[in-house]
Amino acid sequence: MATEIILDTNFLFVPSQFRLDIFEKLNYVLGQKVEPLILSPTLEELQKLAKSHSVKKSKQALLGLKLAEKCRIVKVERKNAESNDDVILRAAVEMKCAVATNDRELRRKLRSAGISVVFLRQKSTLAVDGSV
C-alpha cells in the first residue's frame, strides 16, 4: 500500500524552479511508493495563479496543474476564514498523513502538530522532518 502525502502549491513549483522530478524523489527519500494527494483548495489556488498577470507565476501554476493530474484530488471544504495552509494542516491531522511543502511557517505549524514534513534541501534533494 502506498504512503499518502499531501502536496502544497509551492511544492508543485519545485520542478519548474529546480528541474527535479518530485514524484521520483518522494519515492526515493521515503523508501516506499508514495500516493501524492492534492487538496481541492490547492487545486483552486493553482487555477487562480495560472491566470496571474505574472508570466513566471502563471507558467509555474500551469506546470503545477499538469503535475496535479498525477495526484489523487481530495475534496476538502474550506471553513470560515481558513487559509490554504490552515486547510492543509487540518486535513493532514485528520488524515494522519505527511505533507510536502517548502513553506517555512507551514512546516513549523505541521511539526508542532506532530505531522511529518518533506521539504527541499539545498535546491537538489528532499529531506524528511519526522517519520513517515
Secondary structure as a PSIPRED ss2 file (coil, helix, strand):
# PSIPRED VFORMAT (PSIPRED V4.0)

   1 M C   1.000  0.000  0.000
   2 A C   1.000  0.000  0.000
   3 T E   0.000  0.000  1.000
   4 E E   0.000  0.000  1.000
   5 I E   0.000  0.000  1.000
   6 I E   0.000  0.000  1.000
   7 L E   0.000  0.000  1.000
   8 D C   1.000  0.000  0.000
   9 T H   0.000  1.000  0.000
  10 N H   0.000  1.000  0.000
  11 F H   0.000  1.000  0.000
  12 L H   0.000  1.000  0.000
  13 F C   1.000  0.000  0.000
  14 V H   0.000  1.000  0.000
  15 P H   0.000  1.000  0.000
  16 S H   0.000  1.000  0.000
  17 Q H   0.000  1.000  0.000
  18 F H   0.000  1.000  0.000
  19 R C   1.000  0.000  0.000
  20 L C   1.000  0.000  0.000
  21 D C   1.000  0.000  0.000
  22 I H   0.000  1.000  0.000
  23 F H   0.000  1.000  0.000
  24 E H   0.000  1.000  0.000
  25 K H   0.000  1.000  0.000
  26 L H   0.000  1.000  0.000
  27 N H   0.000  1.000  0.000
  28 Y H   0.000  1.000  0.000
  29 V H   0.000  1.000  0.000
  30 L H   0.000  1.000  0.000
  31 G C   1.000  0.000  0.000
  32 Q C   1.000  0.000  0.000
  33 K C   1.000  0.000  0.000
  34 V E   0.000  0.000  1.000
  35 E E   0.000  0.000  1.000
  36 P E   0.000  0.000  1.000
  37 L E   0.000  0.000  1.000
  38 I E   0.000  0.000  1.000
  39 L E   0.000  0.000  1.000
  40 S H   0.000  1.000  0.000
  41 P H   0.000  1.000  0.000
  42 T H   0.000  1.000  0.000
  43 L H   0.000  1.000  0.000
  44 E H   0.000  1.000  0.000
  45 E H   0.000  1.000  0.000
  46 L H   0.000  1.000  0.000
  47 Q H   0.000  1.000  0.000
  48 K H   0.000  1.000  0.000
  49 L H   0.000  1.000  0.000
  50 A H   0.000  1.000  0.000
  51 K C   1.000  0.000  0.000
  52 S C   1.000  0.000  0.000
  53 H C   1.000  0.000  0.000
  54 S C   1.000  0.000  0.000
  55 V H   0.000  1.000  0.000
  56 K H   0.000  1.000  0.000
  57 K H   0.000  1.000  0.000
  58 S H   0.000  1.000  0.000
  59 K H   0.000  1.000  0.000
  60 Q H   0.000  1.000  0.000
  61 A H   0.000  1.000  0.000
  62 L H   0.000  1.000  0.000
  63 L H   0.000  1.000  0.000
  64 G H   0.000  1.000  0.000
  65 L H   0.000  1.000  0.000
  66 K H   0.000  1.000  0.000
  67 L H   0.000  1.000  0.000
  68 A H   0.000  1.000  0.000
  69 E C   1.000  0.000  0.000
  70 K C   1.000  0.000  0.000
  71 C C   1.000  0.000  0.000
  72 R E   0.000  0.000  1.000
  73 I E   0.000  0.000  1.000
  74 V E   0.000  0.000  1.000
  75 K C   1.000  0.000  0.000
  76 V C   1.000  0.000  0.000
  77 E C   1.000  0.000  0.000
  78 R C   1.000  0.000  0.000
  79 K C   1.000  0.000  0.000
  80 N C   1.000  0.000  0.000
  81 A C   1.000  0.000  0.000
  82 E C   1.000  0.000  0.000
  83 S C   1.000  0.000  0.000
  84 N H   0.000  1.000  0.000
  85 D H   0.000  1.000  0.000
  86 D H   0.000  1.000  0.000
  87 V H   0.000  1.000  0.000
  88 I H   0.000  1.000  0.000
  89 L H   0.000  1.000  0.000
  90 R H   0.000  1.000  0.000
  91 A H   0.000  1.000  0.000
  92 A H   0.000  1.000  0.000
  93 V H   0.000  1.000  0.000
  94 E H   0.000  1.000  0.000
  95 M H   0.000  1.000  0.000
  96 K C   1.000  0.000  0.000
  97 C C   1.000  0.000  0.000
  98 A E   0.000  0.000  1.000
  99 V E   0.000  0.000  1.000
 100 A E   0.000  0.000  1.000
 101 T C   1.000  0.000  0.000
 102 N C   1.000  0.000  0.000
 103 D C   1.000  0.000  0.000
 104 R H   0.000  1.000  0.000
 105 E H   0.000  1.000  0.000
 106 L H   0.000  1.000  0.000
 107 R H   0.000  1.000  0.000
 108 R H   0.000  1.000  0.000
 109 K H   0.000  1.000  0.000
 110 L H   0.000  1.000  0.000
 111 R H   0.000  1.000  0.000
 112 S H   0.000  1.000  0.000
 113 A C   1.000  0.000  0.000
 114 G C   1.000  0.000  0.000
 115 I C   1.000  0.000  0.000
 116 S C   1.000  0.000  0.000
 117 V E   0.000  0.000  1.000
 118 V E   0.000  0.000  1.000
 119 F E   0.000  0.000  1.000
 120 L E   0.000  0.000  1.000
 121 R E   0.000  0.000  1.000
 122 Q C   1.000  0.000  0.000
 123 K C   1.000  0.000  0.000
 124 S C   1.000  0.000  0.000
 125 T E   0.000  0.000  1.000
 126 L E   0.000  0.000  1.000
 127 A E   0.000  0.000  1.000
 128 V E   0.000  0.000  1.000
 129 D E   0.000  0.000  1.000
 130 G C   1.000  0.000  0.000
 131 S C   1.000  0.000  0.000
 132 V C   1.000  0.000  0.000
